[in-house]
């Protein structure tokens, strides 16, 4: 084979090998990376949850140990939310009914990302509304306390507007935490009571 052909052939082989190496690195690197950029444990579970100190709707200070001993659905929202929060809470009420006796081992925790307006009493009044899950625990606190809790759960929120008419943008994920207080899985907004109940039952069965 002429020298020029040999060089061209060798160059082509190197180019192909380089391309394959790049593709392999992208695939392997992406395979273990969480889609939301969160850190993960050695088991591949996202590091969601952690220390917090807030105030419940009865004015009592609580921390992350309130999650111990029960399955918990943790949800970040605010009482002035026009659609997403009441819709989610209504769906969770339906889930509560579908679970039957298993609901006794499940608590629903609503964390306000609007501490300026959501006092303990405001949360208590809001969560007692017809159609919302019975026994839902409302949590609020200082802006710094709320920010710490949201950061632990990688929950996004942002104030929009000024004055009395401001609103809050926020993430819609519901976090299922195990009786050990650790994250098990996430429930996406709008999944519906049937699918959500199945996710919770499957998680409970796995422990």
Beta strands, then each sheet from edge to edge (+ up, - down):
strand 1: 53-56
strand 2: 61-63
strand 3: 71-77
strand 4: 106-112
strand 5: 137-140
strand 6: 157-160
strand 7: 167-170
strand 8: 174-177
strand 9: 183-187
sheet 1: 2+ 1- 5+ 4+ 3+ 8- 9+
sheet 2: 6+ 7-
end
